[in-house]
Structures are given as structure tokens and as C-alpha cells.
């Protein structure tokens, strides 16, 4: 896919710069970013509306509840106009399930209250650096700020690597695969990650195998779980995905303020968080393009897929990550079980690289 670059400011003005080729998807993403950036959400008002709703009170009765944050869900038409926007609040119930409360963009009424399928998951750095990541992480060696990370890919298909023995139901564990782009302050996200991407799950209910996909965003660890939106469950294997993380310093604004968006060009929908003050992490110096086995989950088998990777950094221009690869300004990661490699990235060519599954242990 043709890469995009979105420069944002608080007034909602957006400038798009690309490699010179304009596409429908590029125009749509530029328009969407501008629309999301212009939406002002009062967190307290949204929380009050959600928690006073009868459906919320009925579901959460006798449950422990933690508020995890909100995302903006959106859809758009063939002319790239955003047709619907929802403010989607995420609540963690009893430490295991996400309750999604969707409100209209004016925060005047609750549209839907949904208890999401599957577990609540975080995309995060791990104690054994790289053991659950496969991909490349880029930086400039002189502490130059990294302002944007964008990745374009086709959603890989996941499956149970050993369905006859129900590997993806081992002692109740799910199989899970995350694909994402993110900005970091330090290597392996040790000081935080602003990230967006997709999740793919495989598990069993008795003799029935279940596979499903989601879109998500997260400011880790301030948000301890990935944040879903009303459009999250529309993703399917084979969909055209663009995920990016953006630091507003690129628009001469605060260097600890971010936007993260994941867009499904096949379904004409997506999720985003805008104007998020991420003081925990602060300035970003690294851009990461990662396939992840979330901590506490098993690795499913997945189809080989390509990540087209693009960056924008201080003093530079929006470009593919190939020049950073050529100059050796990167760190590579393999998913391992401590002994064997389970998934690994290939070499970069024309700013794209493939990620391969080899085994699940």
C-alpha cells in the first residue's frame, strides 16, 4: 500500500505528504485523522453517562470494575466522509472481561453496552526482552526524536498449530497474536509505548474451535489493557490494515502528546485515540513494527505476512524505514520459548519485511 503521513494540530488542520501517489485510502486516512482530532471528549461526562445507564448497572452488579480508557470508533463511506463516530468506554470486569459502553459523539446517550468475547489483554514489553516479539525497532543513534511510526499489512490468518490435541486450549490458555506499530521512549518499550494494531485469537469451546480478530489501541502502561472500540470486532483475516502512532511534536506541539489510530480499509472502519497526553513516556525516540505473542498466551500458527514500515523523525522527512535499516540503526527480535525460535522477521527490502511462523512450544 502507499504510505501516508498525517501532520496534526489542535485546530484540526491536517497536511498529508506521501511518495507522490494519491490513493483513496490515503485520502480517507487523512480525512479521518482530521475528524478524530477535532472531536473533544469530556472524560468525566462520558463516565457519568455510562455508569448511570441501567444496562451498565445490571451487568456490573456484584462485580469489581476498573475503568481502562476510551477509544473513538468510526466508519466512513466511499467518498471518505466519516459517517458514524462513537465514544467507546472500556471497563474491566472482575479482572477478566471487557465491558464496552458505546456513546454518541456528543456524549448525550448510550448506544450499546457489550460484554466482549475473550480475555482482556495488554500489548506490552516483557521481562525477557524480545522473547515475545518478532520484528524490527528503529532509531537514530544521536537521540533524535522519532515522531511517527506507520505500518501497512494484510491481517494474517491464525489457526491452532495442533488442532488434534487442542493446543490453543492448553490448561485454559488462549492462542493470541498481535500486530502493531508503536512509538517508544526507550528500547523494547521499557518506558512506555504508544501503539495501535490488531489482535487475532484462537481457542476452543468444548469441541468447537473459535477464531476471531479485533482492532485496538493502547498507551502502555498508563492503560494496562488494549482499548477496544465499537468497530473492533469487524476485522477479518485478509483485511487491509494501516496502524500508526504519531507524536504531536511533529506539528510543533507538545512532545508528550500522541495520536494512535488503526484503520481497516476493507471494512471502512477503525479505532483511534487523539490528543492523549502521555506524560509517563514523554518524548519518543524509537519506532517499532512488531508481531507479538502477548504475555500469558500461546502462539497460534499464522500465515506469513509483510509489514510495510514508515517513519518520520526530527530533522528528517517522512520515509520508508529502509535507510535506517541500511545504516544499521535497528534492533531485531524473535519470538522464542527460551530455547527455540517460534517466529522471526525477515530482512527488510524496499521498507517492507515478512514475519514467519516456525513453531509453537
VEXDREN-2710 file (C-alpha; in Angstrom, 1 decimal):
% VEXDREN-2710
k/r/px/py/pz
1/UNK/0.0/0.0/0.0
2/UNK/1.0/3.6/-0.5
3/UNK/2.3/5.1/2.8
4/UNK/0.7/8.2/4.3
5/UNK/1.9/10.9/6.7
6/UNK/-0.5/12.9/8.8
7/UNK/0.6/16.2/10.4
8/UNK/-1.9/17.3/13.0
9/UNK/-2.6/20.4/15.1
10/UNK/-5.2/21.1/17.7
11/UNK/-7.3/23.2/15.4
12/UNK/-7.8/20.1/13.3
13/UNK/-5.7/21.2/10.3
14/UNK/-4.1/18.3/8.5
15/UNK/-1.4/18.2/5.9
16/UNK/-0.7/14.9/4.1
17/UNK/2.6/14.1/2.4
18/UNK/3.3/10.9/0.6
19/UNK/5.6/9.5/-2.0
20/UNK/3.7/11.4/-4.7
21/UNK/1.0/8.9/-5.3
22/UNK/-2.6/9.7/-4.1
23/UNK/-4.9/6.8/-3.3
24/UNK/-8.4/6.6/-2.0
25/UNK/-7.3/5.0/1.2
26/UNK/-4.6/7.7/1.8
27/UNK/-7.2/10.4/1.3
28/UNK/-9.6/8.7/3.7
29/UNK/-7.0/8.3/6.4
30/UNK/-6.1/12.0/6.2
31/UNK/-9.7/13.0/6.4
32/UNK/-10.3/10.5/9.3
33/UNK/-7.3/11.8/11.3
34/UNK/-8.6/15.3/11.0
35/UNK/-12.1/14.4/12.1
36/UNK/-10.9/12.4/15.1
37/UNK/-8.5/15.1/16.1
38/UNK/-11.3/17.7/16.1
39/UNK/-13.5/15.7/18.5
40/UNK/-13.4/16.9/22.1
41/UNK/-14.4/14.4/24.7
42/UNK/-15.1/15.2/28.4
43/UNK/-13.9/12.1/30.2
44/UNK/-16.0/12.8/33.3
45/UNK/-19.2/13.4/31.4
46/UNK/-18.7/10.3/29.4
47/UNK/-18.0/8.2/32.5
48/UNK/-21.1/9.6/34.3
49/UNK/-23.3/8.8/31.4
50/UNK/-22.0/5.3/31.1
51/UNK/-22.1/4.3/34.8
52/UNK/-25.7/5.7/35.3
53/UNK/-27.1/3.6/32.4
54/UNK/-29.3/0.7/33.5
55/UNK/-27.5/-1.8/31.3
56/UNK/-24.2/-0.9/32.9
57/UNK/-25.6/-1.2/36.4
58/UNK/-27.2/-4.5/35.7
59/UNK/-24.1/-6.1/34.2
60/UNK/-21.7/-4.7/36.8
61/UNK/-23.8/-5.6/39.8
62/UNK/-21.7/-7.6/42.3
63/UNK/-18.6/-7.2/40.1
64/UNK/-15.3/-5.5/40.6
65/UNK/-15.0/-2.8/37.9
66/UNK/-12.0/-0.8/36.7
67/UNK/-12.1/2.0/34.0
68/UNK/-9.4/1.4/31.4
69/UNK/-10.0/4.3/29.0
70/UNK/-11.9/5.1/25.9
71/UNK/-11.4/4.9/22.1
72/UNK/-13.2/6.6/19.2
73/UNK/-14.9/4.1/16.9
74/UNK/-15.7/5.3/13.4
75/UNK/-17.0/4.3/9.9
76/UNK/-16.6/6.1/6.6
77/UNK/-18.1/5.9/3.2
78/UNK/-16.6/5.6/-0.3
79/UNK/-16.1/9.4/-0.5
80/UNK/-14.0/9.2/2.7
81/UNK/-16.6/11.1/4.8
82/UNK/-16.8/9.8/8.4
83/UNK/-20.4/8.6/8.7
84/UNK/-20.5/7.5/12.3
85/UNK/-18.4/8.1/15.4
86/UNK/-18.8/6.6/18.9
87/UNK/-17.1/7.2/22.2
88/UNK/-16.3/3.7/23.5
89/UNK/-15.5/3.4/27.2
90/UNK/-13.7/0.2/28.3
91/UNK/-14.3/-1.3/31.8
92/UNK/-12.5/-4.3/33.2
93/UNK/-14.9/-6.7/35.0
94/UNK/-13.6/-9.0/37.7
95/UNK/-10.1/-8.7/36.1
96/UNK/-11.0/-10.9/33.1
97/UNK/-13.6/-9.4/30.6
98/UNK/-14.0/-6.0/28.9
99/UNK/-17.4/-4.3/29.1
100/UNK/-17.7/-1.8/26.2
101/UNK/-20.1/1.1/26.6
102/UNK/-20.6/3.0/23.4
103/UNK/-22.0/6.5/23.4
104/UNK/-22.8/9.0/20.7
105/UNK/-20.1/11.5/19.8
106/UNK/-22.0/14.3/21.6
107/UNK/-22.0/12.2/24.8
108/UNK/-25.7/12.5/25.3
109/UNK/-26.9/8.9/25.1
110/UNK/-25.7/5.3/25.5
111/UNK/-26.0/3.5/22.2
112/UNK/-24.9/0.0/23.2
113/UNK/-23.4/-2.0/26.1
114/UNK/-21.5/-5.1/25.2
115/UNK/-19.6/-7.7/27.2
116/UNK/-16.7/-8.5/24.8
117/UNK/-15.8/-12.1/23.9
118/UNK/-12.4/-13.4/25.0
119/UNK/-9.9/-12.2/27.7
120/UNK/-8.7/-8.7/28.5
121/UNK/-5.1/-8.4/27.1
122/UNK/-2.2/-6.0/27.2
123/UNK/0.3/-5.4/24.4
124/UNK/3.4/-4.7/26.3
125/UNK/7.2/-5.1/26.8
126/UNK/8.2/-8.2/28.6
127/UNK/10.9/-9.1/31.2
128/UNK/12.9/-11.3/28.7
129/UNK/13.4/-8.6/26.1
130/UNK/12.3/-9.8/22.6
131/UNK/11.2/-13.3/23.7
132/UNK/7.6/-12.5/22.8
133/UNK/8.3/-10.0/20.0
134/UNK/9.2/-10.6/16.3
135/UNK/10.1/-7.6/14.3
136/UNK/12.3/-4.5/13.9
137/UNK/12.7/-1.4/16.1
138/UNK/14.3/1.7/14.5
139/UNK/16.1/4.7/16.0
140/UNK/18.5/7.5/15.2
141/UNK/21.8/7.0/17.1
142/UNK/22.1/10.6/18.3
143/UNK/18.9/10.7/20.4
144/UNK/16.8/12.3/17.6
145/UNK/13.1/12.3/18.3
146/UNK/11.0/9.8/16.4
147/UNK/7.7/11.3/15.6
148/UNK/5.7/8.8/13.6
149/UNK/5.6/5.0/13.0
150/UNK/3.2/3.7/10.4
151/UNK/2.8/0.1/9.2
152/UNK/0.6/-1.3/6.4
153/UNK/-0.2/-5.0/6.3
154/UNK/-2.8/-7.6/5.4
155/UNK/-4.3/-9.2/8.5
156/UNK/-2.7/-12.6/8.9
157/UNK/-4.9/-15.7/9.4
158/UNK/-4.3/-17.6/12.6
159/UNK/-5.1/-21.3/13.5
160/UNK/-4.3/-23.9/16.1
161/UNK/-0.9/-25.3/15.3
162/UNK/-2.0/-28.7/16.6
163/UNK/-5.8/-28.9/16.5
164/UNK/-5.9/-32.6/17.2
165/UNK/-4.6/-32.0/20.7
166/UNK/-6.3/-28.6/21.1
167/UNK/-3.0/-26.7/21.6
168/UNK/-4.9/-23.4/21.9
169/UNK/-6.9/-24.7/24.9
170/UNK/-3.9/-25.9/26.9
171/UNK/-4.9/-25.6/30.6
172/UNK/-7.4/-23.0/29.6
173/UNK/-4.9/-20.7/27.7
174/UNK/-5.9/-18.9/24.6
175/UNK/-3.7/-18.5/21.5
176/UNK/-3.2/-14.8/20.6
177/UNK/-1.2/-12.9/18.0
178/UNK/-0.8/-9.1/18.0
179/UNK/0.4/-7.0/15.1
180/UNK/1.2/-3.3/15.7
181/UNK/3.2/-0.2/15.1
182/UNK/4.3/2.0/18.0
183/UNK/6.5/4.8/19.3
184/UNK/8.7/4.3/22.4
185/UNK/11.0/6.4/24.6
186/UNK/13.5/3.5/25.1
187/UNK/14.3/0.1/23.6
188/UNK/11.6/-2.6/23.9
189/UNK/9.1/-0.2/25.3
190/UNK/10.7/-0.2/28.8
191/UNK/9.5/3.4/29.4
192/UNK/6.1/3.1/27.6
193/UNK/4.6/2.5/24.2
194/UNK/2.1/4.5/22.2
195/UNK/0.7/1.8/19.9
196/UNK/-2.1/0.6/17.6
197/UNK/-2.8/-2.6/15.8
198/UNK/-4.9/-5.7/15.5
199/UNK/-5.3/-8.9/17.6
200/UNK/-6.1/-12.4/16.4
201/UNK/-7.3/-15.2/18.8
202/UNK/-7.8/-18.9/18.6
203/UNK/-9.4/-21.1/21.3
204/UNK/-11.8/-23.9/21.9
205/UNK/-15.2/-24.2/23.4
206/UNK/-15.6/-27.9/24.0
207/UNK/-15.1/-29.4/20.6
208/UNK/-15.7/-26.1/18.7
209/UNK/-12.7/-24.1/17.6
210/UNK/-13.1/-20.3/17.7
211/UNK/-11.1/-17.8/15.7
212/UNK/-11.7/-14.0/15.9
213/UNK/-10.0/-10.7/15.2
214/UNK/-10.0/-7.2/16.8
215/UNK/-8.7/-3.7/16.3
216/UNK/-7.2/-1.9/19.3
217/UNK/-5.1/1.0/20.6
218/UNK/-3.1/1.4/23.8
219/UNK/-0.8/3.7/25.8
220/UNK/1.1/1.2/27.8
221/UNK/1.4/1.1/30.8
222/UNK/-0.9/4.0/31.7
223/UNK/-3.6/2.0/30.0
224/UNK/-3.0/-1.5/31.4
225/UNK/-5.0/-3.2/28.7
226/UNK/-5.6/-2.7/24.9
227/UNK/-8.5/-0.3/24.4
228/UNK/-11.3/-1.5/22.1
229/UNK/-13.9/0.4/20.2
230/UNK/-17.4/-0.3/18.7
231/UNK/-15.7/-1.3/15.4
232/UNK/-13.1/-3.6/16.9
233/UNK/-14.8/-6.8/16.0
234/UNK/-15.3/-6.1/12.3
235/UNK/-11.8/-7.1/11.4
236/UNK/-11.4/-10.3/9.4
237/UNK/-8.4/-12.3/8.1
238/UNK/-7.2/-10.8/4.8
239/UNK/-8.3/-7.2/5.6
240/UNK/-6.2/-4.3/4.6
241/UNK/-4.8/-2.7/7.8
242/UNK/-3.0/0.6/8.5
243/UNK/-1.8/1.3/12.0
244/UNK/0.1/4.3/13.1
245/UNK/1.4/6.2/16.2
246/UNK/2.0/9.9/15.9
247/UNK/3.8/12.4/18.2
248/UNK/2.3/16.0/18.0
249/UNK/5.9/17.4/18.3
250/UNK/5.9/16.9/14.5
251/UNK/3.4/19.8/14.3
252/UNK/5.4/21.9/16.8
253/UNK/3.1/21.0/19.6
254/UNK/3.8/19.1/22.9
255/UNK/6.3/16.3/22.6
256/UNK/4.4/14.1/25.1
257/UNK/1.0/14.3/23.3
258/UNK/0.1/11.5/20.9
259/UNK/-2.5/10.1/18.4
260/UNK/-2.8/6.4/17.7
261/UNK/-5.2/5.0/15.0
262/UNK/-5.8/1.6/13.4
263/UNK/-7.8/1.6/10.2
264/UNK/-9.4/-1.3/8.3
265/UNK/-9.6/-0.3/4.7
266/UNK/-11.6/-3.3/3.8
267/UNK/-14.4/-2.8/6.3
268/UNK/-14.2/1.1/6.1
269/UNK/-13.9/1.4/9.9
270/UNK/-11.4/1.9/12.7
271/UNK/-10.4/2.9/16.2
272/UNK/-8.4/5.9/17.5
273/UNK/-7.3/7.9/20.4
274/UNK/-6.3/11.5/19.8
275/UNK/-4.6/14.4/21.8
276/UNK/-3.6/11.9/24.5
277/UNK/-1.1/13.4/27.0
278/UNK/1.3/10.5/27.7
279/UNK/3.5/12.1/30.4
280/UNK/4.6/8.7/31.7
281/UNK/6.6/8.1/28.5
282/UNK/7.2/11.7/27.3
283/UNK/9.4/12.0/24.2
284/UNK/9.6/9.2/21.7
285/UNK/12.9/8.1/20.2
286/UNK/12.1/4.6/18.8
287/UNK/9.7/3.3/16.1
288/UNK/8.7/-0.4/16.4
289/UNK/7.0/-2.7/14.0
290/UNK/6.1/-5.9/15.9
291/UNK/4.3/-9.2/15.8
292/UNK/3.7/-10.2/19.4
293/UNK/2.7/-13.2/21.4
294/UNK/1.0/-11.4/24.4
295/UNK/2.5/-12.4/27.8
296/UNK/0.5/-15.2/29.3
297/UNK/-0.9/-16.5/26.0
298/UNK/0.2/-19.2/23.5
299/UNK/1.4/-18.5/20.0
300/UNK/-1.0/-19.6/17.2
301/UNK/0.1/-20.7/13.8
302/UNK/-0.2/-17.7/11.4
303/UNK/0.3/-17.1/7.7
304/UNK/3.4/-15.3/6.6
305/UNK/2.7/-11.6/6.1
306/UNK/4.5/-8.4/5.1
307/UNK/4.8/-5.2/7.1
308/UNK/5.4/-2.1/5.1
309/UNK/7.1/0.2/7.6
310/UNK/7.4/4.0/7.6
311/UNK/8.9/6.6/9.9
312/UNK/9.2/10.3/10.4
313/UNK/11.8/11.8/12.7
314/UNK/13.2/15.1/13.9
315/UNK/15.2/16.9/11.2
316/UNK/14.2/14.3/8.6
317/UNK/11.3/13.6/6.4
318/UNK/8.6/11.0/6.1
319/UNK/10.1/8.0/4.5
320/UNK/10.3/4.2/4.5
321/UNK/12.4/2.6/7.2
322/UNK/14.8/1.2/4.6
323/UNK/17.5/4.0/5.1
324/UNK/17.6/3.2/8.9
325/UNK/17.9/-0.5/8.1
326/UNK/20.7/0.2/5.6
327/UNK/22.6/2.2/8.2
328/UNK/22.2/-0.4/10.9
329/UNK/20.1/1.7/13.2
330/UNK/17.8/-1.0/14.3
331/UNK/17.2/-3.9/16.8
332/UNK/15.7/-7.2/15.8
333/UNK/13.5/-9.5/17.8
334/UNK/12.5/-13.2/17.6
335/UNK/9.7/-14.9/19.4
336/UNK/11.3/-17.7/21.4
337/UNK/10.4/-20.1/24.2
338/UNK/13.8/-19.5/25.7
339/UNK/15.4/-22.2/23.5
340/UNK/13.7/-22.4/20.2
341/UNK/12.7/-19.6/17.7
342/UNK/8.9/-19.7/17.2
343/UNK/8.5/-16.6/14.9
344/UNK/11.0/-14.3/13.3
345/UNK/11.2/-11.3/10.9
346/UNK/12.9/-11.5/7.5
347/UNK/15.3/-8.9/6.1
348/UNK/13.9/-5.5/5.0
349/UNK/13.6/-4.7/1.3
350/UNK/12.0/-1.5/0.0
351/UNK/10.9/-0.7/3.6
352/UNK/9.0/-4.0/3.9
353/UNK/9.7/-7.2/5.7
354/UNK/7.9/-10.5/6.2
355/UNK/7.3/-12.2/9.5
356/UNK/7.3/-16.0/9.6
357/UNK/5.8/-18.6/12.0
358/UNK/8.1/-21.6/12.5
359/UNK/6.7/-23.5/15.6
360/UNK/4.7/-23.1/18.8
361/UNK/6.0/-24.6/22.0
END
